[in-house]
């Protein structure tokens, strides 16, 4: 039993380490004319402070599922906020009626599908999962 627990803990640690070391990219539909966004734009869009792409069209951010390793790693890397800081931020925004958090998708496959289908959406995904239905507009440093 102890060996099984040790093995499971090792697998969990390896999985979590690979997620946090992933190369995150921000994606838009190929139909979206936006070519690039800055890290400041990424932060503002995903924190609900910026609602438009540079061309003036609506920017609708999509998120990974709540409490997912992907979401946690992306926000830490791109926005500089931990999961608890992010929850606290959105609690304040929702309480004051100033906005709502991005809609969450079910999986990375759903993220790709929804972003590809709607030129107004913007999302994030591990660079290794990119396909030709979307375009990268920002890569995490």
Beta strands, then each sheet from edge to edge (+ up, - down):
strand 1: 24-29
strand 2: 60-63
strand 3: 103-104
strand 4: 121-126
strand 5: 134-139
sheet 1: 3+ 2+ 4+ 1- 5+
end
